[in-house]
Amino acid sequence: MSASSLLRGPLIGTCLASLLYGITCLQAFFYFQTYVDDRRGLKFTVALLLTLETIHVALSIWVVDSYLVANYTNPYALQSATWLTTTTFSVGFIIDLVVYFYFTWRIWMFTSKLWIMIFMVGWRVAMVIATHTSLVDSCRTCTNGVLSSTWVSYLEREKILILTGNTLFIIGDTFSASIMAWYLNKSRDHALRTNLLVNRLLVFAVATGGITVLVDIIALALTLAQPHSLAFTGAILVQTRLYANSLLVSLNLRNANKRAYEDAIHTATVELPMTSIAFAPNSAETARLNEAESSVGKESWHTASGSGNP
């Protein structure tokens, strides 16, 4: 396997992830400027996430520089794992973990179903075991060249764990988005403002869940199509950034959802009642007038008839 085929995925993934990092910074800046009265736990989560994202993107650039600039004339270095690669993916996995637990907490707060939280936490533990085992072996690769001297031999030996991790990510993201969409749809009622808010939340849950699942599937497809390449790592780098941005967007959309809800209240209290008032009262009034005219006519006829008798 040539060095270009091996490292093209990490290079493309780093470029795309760096672009998404700019959106992450913008989202974090907007959050701290807008939600100054938010609870400390949320502020700490955003600050921690931004710090981890900064470390992750810096490490990703460092990895690309190490392979493609500092060691571009060293074929053995290009095909060997280093502590930088292991540290980069370890930080990315911590970011995924923070975001996953945040959405688990939100789903539990919304549904109040303990079994959902237990299932999601248990699923994440399985993902931790699979990913941690692969990362530990990668660390051994970096410190001891006896076990796996090149990326190709590492990928061959850990193929099952890598495929298992990708599959668990797909199922976990699909379940999170599906369970949120299911309970949101169940919360509909006959109120216009409630349904409007539910529709907005449904669009967000399906969109963010669908994008992350799509990237998960791309990573799995690349793993299967190019088993001796690091192409799948490009999708993983992008996936980590998408996770972080989905958390920040969910926090920053709260004011927009609140305004939409309030606008729906005004619409419901102004337009709909006026429409009903414009027809129902007039119909009743018309009926009363017709009845009055009819009674007057009958009374006049009886009076005339009575006056005509001797």
C-alpha positions in Angstrom: 0.0 0.0 0.0 1.5 3.3 -1.1 1.8 6.2 1.4 -0.5 8.4 -0.7 -3.3 5.8 -0.6 -2.8 5.3 3.1 -2.8 9.0 4.1 -5.2 10.6 1.7 -8.1 10.0 4.0 -6.6 11.7 7.1 -5.5 14.7 5.0 -9.0 15.2 3.5 -10.6 14.6 6.9 -8.3 17.1 8.6 -9.1 19.8 6.0 -12.9 19.3 6.3 -12.7 19.1 10.1 -10.7 22.3 10.2 -13.5 24.1 8.3 -16.1 22.7 10.7 -14.0 23.8 13.6 -14.6 27.4 12.5 -18.3 26.8 12.8 -17.8 25.3 16.2 -16.0 28.4 17.4 -18.7 30.6 16.0 -21.4 28.6 17.7 -19.5 28.7 21.0 -19.1 32.5 20.8 -22.8 32.9 20.0 -23.7 30.7 23.0 -21.6 32.6 25.5 -22.9 36.0 24.2 -26.6 35.0 24.1 -27.1 32.6 27.0 -25.3 34.5 29.8 -27.8 33.3 32.4 -27.5 29.6 31.5 -26.8 27.1 34.2 -23.2 26.5 35.1 -23.3 22.9 34.0 -24.2 23.8 30.4 -21.6 26.5 30.3 -18.9 24.1 31.6 -19.9 21.5 29.0 -19.6 24.1 26.2 -16.2 25.3 27.5 -15.0 21.8 27.8 -16.2 20.9 24.4 -14.5 23.9 22.8 -11.2 23.1 24.6 -11.3 19.5 23.4 -12.2 20.6 19.9 -9.2 23.0 19.8 -6.9 20.3 21.1 -8.3 17.8 18.6 -7.9 20.1 15.5 -4.4 21.1 16.6 -3.4 17.4 16.9 -4.9 16.6 13.6 -2.9 19.3 11.8 0.2 18.1 13.7 -0.3 14.5 12.5 -0.6 15.6 8.9 2.5 17.8 9.2 4.4 15.0 10.8 3.6 12.5 8.1 3.4 14.6 5.0 6.0 17.4 5.7 8.5 16.3 8.3 8.8 12.7 7.2 7.7 12.8 3.5 10.9 11.2 2.4 10.8 8.4 5.0 8.5 5.6 3.7 8.8 3.6 7.0 7.6 6.6 9.1 4.7 7.2 6.7 3.4 3.7 7.2 4.0 3.5 11.0 1.7 4.6 13.8 2.9 7.3 16.3 1.7 8.6 19.6 0.2 11.6 17.8 -2.3 9.5 15.9 -3.3 7.6 19.0 -3.7 10.8 21.1 -5.7 12.5 18.3 -8.3 9.7 18.1 -8.4 9.4 21.8 -9.3 13.1 22.2 -11.9 12.7 19.4 -13.5 9.7 21.2 -13.7 11.8 24.4 -15.6 14.5 22.4 -18.0 11.9 21.1 -18.5 10.6 24.6 -19.3 14.1 26.0 -21.8 14.8 23.2 -23.5 11.4 23.5 -24.0 11.7 27.3 -25.4 15.2 26.8 -28.0 13.9 24.3 -28.7 10.9 26.6 -29.5 13.4 29.4 -31.8 15.4 27.2 -33.7 12.4 26.0 -34.1 11.2 29.6 -35.3 14.6 30.7 -37.8 14.7 27.8 -39.1 11.1 28.1 -38.5 10.3 31.8 -37.9 6.7 30.7 -35.2 5.1 32.8 -34.9 2.1 30.5 -33.9 4.4 27.6 -31.1 6.0 29.6 -29.9 2.5 30.8 -29.9 1.2 27.3 -28.1 4.2 25.8 -25.4 4.2 28.6 -25.0 0.4 28.2 -24.6 0.8 24.5 -22.0 3.5 25.0 -20.1 1.3 27.4 -19.9 -1.4 24.7 -18.6 1.3 22.3 -16.0 2.3 24.9 -14.8 -1.2 25.2 -14.5 -1.8 21.5 -12.8 1.6 20.9 -10.6 1.4 23.9 -9.3 -2.0 23.0 -8.4 -0.8 19.6 -6.7 2.3 21.0 -4.7 0.3 23.5 -3.4 -1.9 20.8 -2.5 1.3 18.8 -0.6 2.5 21.8 1.3 -0.7 21.8 2.0 -0.3 18.2 3.6 3.1 18.9 5.7 2.0 21.7 6.6 -1.5 20.6 7.1 -2.2 16.9 7.1 -6.0 17.5 3.4 -6.3 17.5 2.6 -4.3 14.5 5.3 -2.4 12.6 3.0 -0.8 10.0 -0.5 0.6 9.7 -1.3 -2.2 7.3 -0.6 -5.0 9.8 -2.5 -3.0 12.5 -5.5 -2.7 10.2 -5.5 -6.3 9.4 -5.4 -7.4 13.0 -7.9 -4.9 14.3 -10.4 -5.1 11.4 -13.1 -6.8 13.4 -12.9 -4.2 16.3 -12.9 -1.3 13.8 -16.0 -2.7 12.0 -17.7 -3.4 15.4 -17.0 0.2 16.5 -18.4 1.6 13.3 -21.5 -0.6 13.5 -22.1 0.4 17.1 -21.9 4.1 16.2 -24.5 3.6 13.5 -26.9 1.8 15.7 -26.4 4.2 18.6 -26.9 7.4 16.5 -29.9 5.8 14.8 -31.5 4.9 18.1 -30.9 8.3 19.7 -32.5 10.2 16.7 -35.4 7.7 16.4 -36.4 7.6 20.1 -36.4 11.4 20.2 -38.5 11.7 17.0 -40.9 9.0 18.3 -41.6 10.8 21.6 -41.8 14.2 20.0 -44.4 12.9 17.6 -46.4 11.4 20.5 -46.4 14.8 22.2 -48.6 16.4 19.5 -52.0 17.9 20.4 -54.6 20.1 18.8 -52.8 23.3 19.7 -51.1 25.1 16.7 -48.2 26.4 18.8 -47.4 23.0 20.3 -47.4 21.3 16.9 -45.2 24.1 15.4 -42.6 23.6 18.2 -42.8 19.8 17.8 -42.2 20.1 14.1 -39.1 22.3 14.6 -37.7 19.9 17.1 -38.5 16.9 14.9 -36.6 18.5 11.9 -33.6 19.2 14.1 -33.5 15.6 15.6 -33.9 13.9 12.2 -31.5 16.3 10.4 -28.7 16.0 12.9 -29.2 12.3 13.5 -29.4 11.6 9.7 -26.2 13.5 9.0 -24.2 11.7 11.7 -25.6 8.3 10.7 -24.7 9.1 7.1 -21.1 9.8 8.1 -21.0 6.6 10.2 -22.1 4.6 7.1 -19.5 6.3 5.0 -16.8 5.4 7.5 -18.1 1.7 7.5 -18.2 1.6 3.7 -14.6 2.9 3.5 -13.4 0.4 6.0 -14.9 -2.4 4.0 -13.9 -1.0 0.6 -10.3 -0.1 1.6 -9.3 -2.4 4.4 -5.6 -1.6 4.2 -6.1 2.2 4.1 -6.8 4.9 6.6 -9.5 6.4 4.4 -12.2 5.7 7.1 -10.4 8.0 9.5 -11.3 11.0 7.4 -15.0 10.3 8.0 -14.3 9.9 11.7 -12.5 13.3 11.9 -15.5 14.9 10.3 -17.9 12.9 12.5 -16.3 14.3 15.7 -16.8 17.8 14.5 -20.4 17.2 13.5 -21.1 15.8 17.0 -19.8 18.9 18.7 -21.7 21.2 16.4 -25.0 19.3 16.9 -24.7 19.9 20.7 -24.0 23.6 20.2 -26.8 24.1 17.7 -29.3 22.4 20.0 -28.4 24.9 22.7 -28.4 27.9 20.4 -31.8 27.2 18.9 -33.6 27.6 22.1 -34.3 31.3 21.7 -35.5 30.8 18.1 -37.8 28.0 19.2 -39.1 30.2 22.0 -39.8 33.1 19.5 -41.6 30.7 17.1 -43.7 29.4 20.0 -44.7 32.9 21.1 -45.4 34.0 17.5 -47.7 30.9 17.2 -49.5 32.0 20.4 -50.1 35.5 18.9 -51.3 34.0 15.6 -53.7 31.7 17.4 -55.1 34.4 19.7 -55.6 37.0 16.9 -56.3 35.4 13.6 -58.2 32.3 14.5 -60.7 33.8 17.0 -61.4 36.7 14.6 -62.1 34.2 11.9 -64.6 32.4 14.1 -66.1 35.6 15.4 -66.6 36.9 11.9 -68.9 34.1 11.0 -70.5 32.5 14.1 -71.9 35.7 15.8 -73.1 37.1 12.5 -74.9 33.8 11.8 -76.6 33.9 15.2 -77.5 37.5 14.8 -79.0 36.9 11.4 -81.1 34.0 12.8 -82.4 36.2 15.7 -83.3 39.0 13.2 -85.2 36.6 11.0 -87.1 35.2 13.9 -88.0 38.7 15.1 -89.2 39.7 11.7 -91.2 36.6 11.4 -92.9 37.1 14.8 -93.6 40.7 13.9 -95.2 39.7 10.7 -97.4 37.1 12.4 -98.4 39.6 15.1 -99.4 42.3 12.4 -101.5 39.7 10.5 -103.4 38.7 13.7 -103.9 42.4 14.6 -105.2 43.3 11.2 -107.5 40.3 11.1 -108.8 41.2 14.6 -109.4 44.8 13.7 -111.4 43.7 10.7 -114.0 41.8 12.7 -117.0 43.6 14.1 
